[in-house]
Amino acid sequence: MNRFTRLLGMAIALAVVQPASAQSRMTDPLKIARECKNETELFCKGVRPGGQRIISCLKERILELSPACSTALKSAE
């Protein structure tokens, strides 16, 4: 039982601890959604969410985006 408890503890620790790159990838969609809200409503209004469709739509208009939105998109690459 003691060995099982140690293995379970290690499994939980590994599941909880994530590299910084994985954590930033998880927050990128939220950052893009927040920083690109106006651009998404303006340029990608009819685009269905999911499958990177909105990000692709925004990238097509990269020169027209605000600096904050453009930076958020670049951080997701």
Contacts in CASP RR format, 6 or more apart in sequence:
PFRMAT RR
TARGET T0000
AUTHOR 0000-0000-0000
METHOD contacts of the structure
MODEL  1
MNRFTRLLGMAIALAVVQPASAQSRMTDPLKIARECKNETELFCKGVRPG
GQRIISCLKERILELSPACSTALKSAE
24 75 0 8 1.000
25 76 0 8 1.000
28 72 0 8 1.000
28 75 0 8 1.000
28 76 0 8 1.000
29 76 0 8 1.000
31 72 0 8 1.000
31 75 0 8 1.000
31 76 0 8 1.000
32 55 0 8 1.000
32 58 0 8 1.000
32 69 0 8 1.000
32 72 0 8 1.000
32 73 0 8 1.000
32 76 0 8 1.000
33 40 0 8 1.000
34 72 0 8 1.000
35 66 0 8 1.000
35 68 0 8 1.000
35 69 0 8 1.000
35 71 0 8 1.000
35 72 0 8 1.000
36 58 0 8 1.000
36 65 0 8 1.000
36 66 0 8 1.000
36 69 0 8 1.000
36 72 0 8 1.000
36 73 0 8 1.000
38 66 0 8 1.000
38 69 0 8 1.000
39 58 0 8 1.000
39 61 0 8 1.000
39 64 0 8 1.000
39 65 0 8 1.000
39 66 0 8 1.000
39 69 0 8 1.000
40 54 0 8 1.000
40 57 0 8 1.000
40 58 0 8 1.000
43 57 0 8 1.000
43 58 0 8 1.000
43 61 0 8 1.000
43 64 0 8 1.000
44 53 0 8 1.000
44 54 0 8 1.000
44 57 0 8 1.000
44 58 0 8 1.000
47 53 0 8 1.000
47 54 0 8 1.000
47 57 0 8 1.000
55 73 0 8 1.000
55 76 0 8 1.000
58 65 0 8 1.000
58 69 0 8 1.000
58 73 0 8 1.000
59 73 0 8 1.000
62 70 0 8 1.000
62 73 0 8 1.000
65 73 0 8 1.000
END
